[in-house]
Amino acid sequence: MTNRRIHLCLARMSGTEQTYVQEAFDTNWVVPLGPNVDAFEKELEKYTGEGRHIAALSSGTAAVHLGLILLGVTRGDEVLCQSWTFAASANPIVYQGAVPVFVDSEPDTWNLSPLLLEKAIRDRIRLTGRKPKAIVVVHVYGMPAPMDEIMQIARQYEIPMLEDAAEAMGSRYDGRLCGTFGDYGVFSFNGNKMITTSGGGALICPSSEAKKQALFYATQAREPYPYYQHEQIGYNYRMSNICAGIGRGQMTVLEDHIAHHRRLAALYNEAFREIDGISVHLNPSEQYDSNYWLTTIVIDSGRTGTDSETVRQHLESQNIESRPLWKPMHLQPVYRDAPRYLNGVSETLFPTGLCLPSGPCVSEEDVQTIVKEIKKCIRK
Ligand SMILES: *Cc1c(COP(=O)(O)O)cnc(C)c1O
């Protein structure tokens, strides 16, 4: 048993973060807004490329929420949302008083099924007489969704798209960065994502006007008067100048982190190739270029004589953290009444899959240890 716990995905500092944080202290910018926030937004804009404008926010969840607000989602609307995701993709739909309509995944990427998406759109129009207000697509564990087909459907039915790239910073589809396809995109800088600001997120906006609107809602919807005037409901969603300092330091290691996650996925794949019944989820074709935020495996219990929960418990006994795949939103008790369009894909993934340690703190040696321990569970 290893003494050091191997975590799923822990943040790692570059060493330059403290310079920026210190600068904030030295200049007494210990507030939301400030030079680190401006600089971090600029660096993210350079990263996401021309035509994209970044609003740095207090969390990825806040970014999802503001994205929906800017798409005009409001009480009584329906929003189509990938069912197989983390709850933060869906909860802000409910914050807006709207109704999430969950759509299942397709088997190659494990993300939004274009077939079911179109079926859901037609069916909702038939049932409610109205088009769904928006589509929330997610690149789960960094694997890009099939964006060509999804964009084509979104365009055909003229439904705007919010692209949740919280787990997919640095992933590419057809060479283009995930997060830059949708009308709005979302990054998360939570402690376990590709880079961290300890907690934070960004809304990727299509124009400087949209960014201004996002920051307006993120700053309590305060109108430009000398006194506090409010004509809309606002939120306190801005990123602090301290957190943005950490973000600036993290930008210097983003590419290293991405390369490391990808190297670990390749190592896992190499190691599991010889094991019948355990497969690593990989890019389905050249079009896809996952950041492999988390390497995920599926365990065929018929061929291995074990299952994902047995493996998880064994790893835990060896001080190695692993985690079941996301439980689909349509199976969550809180969403028991939400409409859903299903094909069985996410319900099959949930009980058979496992996320393995993948962060910058996981070494190549750790991968060998983890694989060795998983092999011990195999009974065939
Ligand atoms: C982490 C995550 C979020 C939310 O980001 P926070 O910064 O933790 O609020 C949203 N969507 C997905 C898919 C995530 O994994």
The ligand as an SDF file (V2000), in Angstrom:
LIG
                    3D

 15 15  0  0  0  0  0  0  0  0999 V2000
  -16.9840   21.5060  -12.5920 C   0  0  0  0  0  0  0  0  0  0  0  0
  -18.1090   21.5810  -13.5300 C   0  0  0  0  0  0  0  0  0  0  0  0
  -18.9670   22.6780  -13.5780 C   0  0  0  0  0  0  0  0  0  0  0  0
  -19.0100   23.7530  -12.5350 C   0  0  0  0  0  0  0  0  0  0  0  0
  -17.8460   24.3870  -12.2680 O   0  0  0  0  0  0  0  0  0  0  0  0
  -17.5650   24.9990  -10.7980 P   0  0  0  0  0  0  0  0  0  0  0  0
  -16.4130   25.8970  -11.0640 O   0  0  0  0  0  0  0  0  0  0  0  0
  -17.2280   23.8390   -9.9100 O   0  0  0  0  0  0  0  0  0  0  0  0
  -18.7790   25.7340  -10.3550 O   0  0  0  0  0  0  0  0  0  0  0  0
  -19.9350   22.7350  -14.5670 C   0  0  0  0  0  0  0  0  0  0  0  0
  -20.0710   21.7380  -15.4440 N   0  0  0  0  0  0  0  0  0  0  0  0
  -19.2880   20.6470  -15.4280 C   0  0  0  0  0  0  0  0  0  0  0  0
  -19.5060   19.5970  -16.4530 C   0  0  0  0  0  0  0  0  0  0  0  0
  -18.3000   20.5160  -14.4470 C   0  0  0  0  0  0  0  0  0  0  0  0
  -17.5500   19.4120  -14.4110 O   0  0  0  0  0  0  0  0  0  0  0  0
  1  2  1  0
  2  3  1  0
  2 14  2  0
  3  4  1  0
  3 10  2  0
  4  5  1  0
  5  6  1  0
  6  7  2  0
  6  8  1  0
  6  9  1  0
 10 11  1  0
 11 12  2  0
 12 13  1  0
 12 14  1  0
 14 15  1  0
M  END
$$$$
